[in-house]
C-alpha cells in the first residue's frame, strides 16, 4: 500500500484537557524548539491523504498548522473515542473517497513513520487495527473503517462507552507490534517530566 493512499485520512487527537500536564494544550508545549504537535505532524502527514485536527474550544490557537479542525460531537470531553468519531465524521463529510481514518495522539512525538501502512496491511482496511509495543497495546494509535462510525456513535451516546478498548472488543481487530529499540515509538508526553525525557531522546 502506498503510504499516501488517498483512501486513508488521519485525525490527530488534541481535544483533551491535559490534566497531568497542568492544563492547557499539551500539544502546543515546546519540545526542542517547536510545539510537540509539530513533531507529530512531521510523522503523520506523509502517511495519509488528508489530515484533520480534533480540538475543542477556540480553534484559532491551532491556525498556524494550516489544517482543518473538528470538535467532538459528543459533549463533556468524552475522551479519545469521541475524537476518533469526530475524525470519521469529518472524513465522511469532506473526503468521500476515504474508507479508513488513522488516529494519531498529539502527545506522541516519536510515532512510527510506517504506522499507517503496517496497520492497513494487517487489517486489510476492513478490521480495526491498533498498534502495540513492549507488550502493551496503544488503542488511540489505530486505523478505523469509516463504515463503523455509526456504531461508534451509538456506543458513545446510547451505551455510554468511553474507553477505546471497550469499543474495540465489540469488533474484529488486529494488533500490530512495533519495535521499541532504540525508543518506544509510542512514548507519550503526559506530564512535564515526560517532556524532559523526550528532549533527551531527541538529543540522541
SVG drawing of the C-alpha trace seen along z (x, -y; Angstrom):
<svg xmlns="http://www.w3.org/2000/svg" viewBox="-29 -32 52 42">
<polyline fill="none" stroke="black" stroke-width="0.4" points="0.0,0.0 1.2,-3.5 1.6,-5.4 -0.1,-8.4 -3.1,-6.3 -5.9,-8.8 -8.4,-6.4 -6.9,-6.9 -7.3,-10.1 -5.8,-10.9 -7.0,-12.6 -4.6,-14.0 -6.3,-13.8 -5.6,-17.1 -9.0,-17.6 -8.3,-16.5 -7.9,-18.5 -4.2,-17.7 -4.8,-17.5 -1.5,-15.7 0.4,-18.4 -1.2,-21.0 -4.0,-22.0 -3.9,-24.0 -2.8,-22.4 0.0,-20.0 0.2,-19.6 1.5,-23.2 4.1,-22.7 7.7,-23.4 9.8,-20.4 13.2,-21.0 12.3,-24.4 8.9,-23.7 5.5,-22.6 5.1,-19.0 2.3,-18.8 4.7,-19.8 6.8,-16.7 3.6,-14.6 2.6,-16.2 6.0,-15.7 5.4,-12.0 1.7,-11.8 1.2,-14.0 3.2,-11.8 1.3,-8.7 -2.3,-9.8 -4.0,-11.5 -5.8,-14.1 -5.3,-15.2 -7.5,-16.9 -7.0,-18.1 -9.5,-17.1 -9.6,-20.1 -12.2,-21.6 -12.7,-25.2 -11.2,-28.1 -9.6,-26.6 -7.6,-29.8 -4.8,-28.6 -4.0,-25.9 -4.3,-28.2 -0.5,-28.1 -0.6,-24.5 -2.8,-25.1 -5.1,-22.1 -8.9,-21.8 -10.1,-21.4 -13.1,-19.4 -14.5,-19.4 -16.1,-16.4 -19.8,-16.0 -20.2,-14.2 -20.3,-16.8 -18.3,-16.9 -14.8,-15.9 -15.8,-12.3 -12.2,-11.2 -10.3,-9.9 -13.1,-7.7 -15.1,-10.9 -12.1,-12.3 -11.9,-9.3 -15.6,-9.6 -15.0,-13.3 -12.3,-12.3 -14.6,-9.7 -17.4,-12.2 -15.1,-14.7 -13.9,-12.2 -17.4,-11.1 -18.5,-14.7 -15.3,-16.1 -13.4,-13.1 -16.0,-10.8 -13.3,-8.5 -11.8,-7.8 -12.6,-4.4 -10.3,-4.4 -9.1,-7.0 -5.9,-6.7 -5.7,-8.2 -2.6,-9.8 -2.2,-11.1 -0.9,-14.7 1.4,-13.8 3.5,-11.1 6.3,-12.8 8.1,-9.6 5.3,-7.8 6.5,-5.2 6.7,-6.7 5.3,-3.4 2.5,-3.1 -0.4,-3.6 1.0,-1.3 1.6,1.5 -1.9,1.1 -3.6,1.1 -1.7,4.2 -2.7,6.1 -6.3,5.1 -6.9,5.1 -8.9,1.9 -11.9,3.8 -10.9,4.6 -9.9,2.2 -6.1,2.3 -4.2,0.9 -0.5,0.6 1.3,2.4 4.8,2.3 6.7,3.7 3.8,6.0 1.2,3.1 -1.4,2.1 -1.9,-1.6 -5.6,-1.9 -5.5,-5.5 -2.9,-4.7 -5.2,-2.9 -6.9,-2.6 -10.7,-2.8 -13.1,-1.8 -15.5,-4.7 -18.3,-2.2 -18.2,-1.7 -18.8,-5.3 -22.5,-5.0 -21.8,-2.0 -19.2,-4.1 -21.7,-7.0 -24.3,-4.6 -21.7,-3.2 -20.9,-6.7 -24.4,-8.1 -26.6,-5.1 -24.2,-2.8 -22.1,-5.5 -18.9,-3.7 -15.8,-5.9 -12.9,-3.5 -11.5,-2.9 -10.6,0.7 -14.2,1.4 -15.5,0.4 -12.7,2.3 -13.7,5.5 -17.0,5.4 -15.4,5.7 -12.9,7.7 -9.5,6.3 -5.8,6.9 -2.8,5.6 0.4,4.8 3.6,4.9 6.4,2.3 10.0,2.5 11.0,0.5 14.7,0.2 16.2,-2.4 13.0,-4.1 9.4,-3.0 7.8,-5.0 4.6,-5.3 6.2,-7.2 3.7,-9.9 4.4,-13.1 1.6,-13.4 3.5,-15.3 6.3,-17.9 8.8,-15.2 7.9,-13.4 8.8,-16.5 12.3,-16.5 12.6,-12.8 11.6,-13.5 14.2,-16.2 16.8,-13.6 15.6,-11.2 15.7,-13.8 19.2,-14.8 20.3,-11.3"/>
</svg>
